[in-house]
Amino acid sequence: MSAQQRHAEISGAGFAGLTAAAALAQRGWSVRLHERSDELRAEGAGIVLWGNSLKVLQRLGALHDLKARAMRPPAYETRTDNAIVSQERLEGVDWMTMTRPHLHETLVRTARESGVELVAGSEVTGATADGTVTFADGSTAEADLVIGADGVGSAVRDSLGFQVDRQRSRDGITRFLVPRRKAELAALEPDTEWDNVIDFWNMSGRVLRVLYTPANDDELYIALMSPAADAQGSQVPIDLALWQQEFPQLAPVLEDAATIAGRYYGYQTTRLDRWTEGSVALIGDAAHAMCPALAQGAGCAMMNAWTLAEAATRADATDVAGALVEWERVERPFTDRCQDRSQHYADSRSMSQGGQFAGDILETAQYDPTDARRHDLQEVAR
Ligand SMILES: Cc1cc2nc3c(=O)[nH]c(=O)nc-3n(C[C@H](O)[C@H](O)[C@H](O)COP(=O)(O)OP(=O)(O)OC[C@H]3O[C@@H](n4cnc5c(N)ncnc54)[C@H](O)[C@@H]3O)c2cc1C
């Protein structure tokens, strides 16, 4: 490390931490990224990313690798009680589907190639406002910038006394990655475009939903939603007879899902009183976990990671804290509004009415965090 080089310590090698680490390293910082697990890997099955995070991946130099095993489905189709209510082609909107392992591996490779030191099996227990990090083995480290990207149970956040408001919704989801089985699905329903994302809602009687998301030519991401109060609907491994009875057109892929243990996640939204304390900043689920309705939790994590790296690099070395406060002031409103909208959709289940991806709902998806003129453009538009 040169005398001038600034140093960052980051807790958590999820999508938020990896993005921030790569973005800082590419701006000349020395970066050490700590991951509590012994292995660097993604939890979960598939994921949808929108323009905001795809722009970040492009600027990190990771988009080419990502696209090698991702897809852009022809449409987002919504079916309620087995009737098609909308097929949104989303012309002009940038979005892609992929598996989480693929996105994670792409970001790990990008971070490594950018010079980030990745340390697995390293648990952060807390941080102080002046930039000291403490570890479970009793050691400490000093940094010009500390980032808590350690997820919804963030130790960095909890060690600094941020106020956390947590709201739980009535529904939750179990996610699976299974083979596509396109020919078998086409045999059951020849007229269906099985490359679409298809949001199957059963709203009359028992509320259940399957979000069918092709992730690439071979892998399918299916997310099974049920209210937490429905013990049979939310049980894992899934109750195959129940799900096949409700969604017979998906029988072959549900059969594969039933062989996987799975984990039921209740939806939750966390909001903090502030995202920064001295030279410590929080990003991702540590700062702003949200309901998955708009598929933007990781998207917001990545856009905030990018803009944080940019703001910290621009900051006067004697006033990193002030730069972080300003970063939160200008960037946070986009995430706050996205959290509110996502929670509204989750609570009202109004995505079952279809035609949802229009107008304000796409604000965050279409936000370009890499455009240096983005805030001037917002002002002009107002
Ligand atoms: C059902 C569901 C579907 C979703 N679908 C989408 C979607 O389609 N699109 C989208 O953009 N978002 C989606 N999201 C949201 C998205 O998954 C999260 O917002 C995103 O993964 C958060 O990333 P993160 O890096 O902040 O946190 P995490 O992914 O939780 O990563 C935190 C990392 O920190 C590590 N860690 C924790 N504590 C410590 C510690 N003390 N020391 C060191 N390391 C630690 C953890 O092991 C982990 O690796 C969905 C979420 C859910 C629940």
The ligand as an ORCA input file, in Angstrom:
! r2SCAN-3c Opt
* xyz 0 1
  C     -37.354    -14.471     -1.963
  C     -36.434    -13.375     -2.396
  C     -36.311    -13.058     -3.757
  C     -35.492    -11.992     -4.160
  N     -35.399    -11.694     -5.492
  C     -34.605    -10.646     -5.883
  C     -34.479    -10.312     -7.272
  O     -35.028    -10.990     -8.160
  N     -33.723     -9.225     -7.603
  C     -33.071     -8.478     -6.666
  O     -32.397     -7.496     -7.017
  N     -33.155     -8.800     -5.349
  C     -33.890     -9.858     -4.947
  N     -33.957    -10.201     -3.624
  C     -33.183     -9.413     -2.630
  C     -31.723     -9.826     -2.628
  O     -31.582    -11.221     -2.500
  C     -30.999     -9.167     -1.456
  O     -31.404     -7.827     -1.338
  C     -29.497     -9.215     -1.688
  O     -29.058    -10.540     -1.857
  C     -28.781     -8.559     -0.518
  O     -27.399     -8.661     -0.724
  P     -26.396     -8.264      0.439
  O     -25.047     -8.442     -0.141
  O     -26.788     -6.947      1.007
  O     -26.689     -9.299      1.611
  P     -26.449    -10.873      1.702
  O     -26.732    -11.516      0.403
  O     -27.213    -11.317      2.895
  O     -24.884    -11.021      1.958
  C     -24.316    -10.751      3.200
  C     -23.031    -11.536      3.318
  O     -22.393    -11.173      4.545
  C     -21.954    -12.333      5.206
  N     -21.900    -11.998      6.649
  C     -22.932    -11.886      7.511
  N     -22.507    -11.536      8.727
  C     -21.160    -11.413      8.631
  C     -20.151    -11.056      9.563
  N     -20.474    -10.760     10.819
  N     -18.866    -11.018      9.163
  C     -18.532    -11.304      7.858
  N     -19.468    -11.667      6.940
  C     -20.768    -11.706      7.317
  C     -22.980    -13.384      4.843
  O     -22.489    -14.691      5.016
  C     -23.245    -13.042      3.381
  O     -22.342    -13.670      2.514
  C     -34.765    -11.261     -3.185
  C     -34.850    -11.605     -1.841
  C     -35.664    -12.649     -1.440
  C     -35.750    -12.999      0.033
*
